[in-house]
Amino acid sequence: MHKRLNFYGSTTLGEKGQVVIPVEAREKLELTKGQKLLAFGSSENMLVLAKPEIIEQFADILGDLNRTLEQESNDTTSK
């Protein structure tokens, strides 16, 4: 599930706190004007923007993994 990290360039924080996402990133990620993104902070020095549907998919994967781990734990305990 690990994907390669891409570097799309740099951007500057504007007066109103707005950031322009580089065109290459917008095209590759199929981002469109007005599209909602979720903003997450990782430590004190990183900002991550993500499409809501990606977070939903990630949550589903984590839920499946949790159920698998619980089942394996139950199987081990019952032996």
Protein Blocks (a to p, Z undefined) as FASTA:
>chain_A
ZZcdddebdcdddfkopacddfklmmmnopaehiacddddehjlbccdddfklmmmmmmm
mmmmmmmmmmmmmmmmmZZ
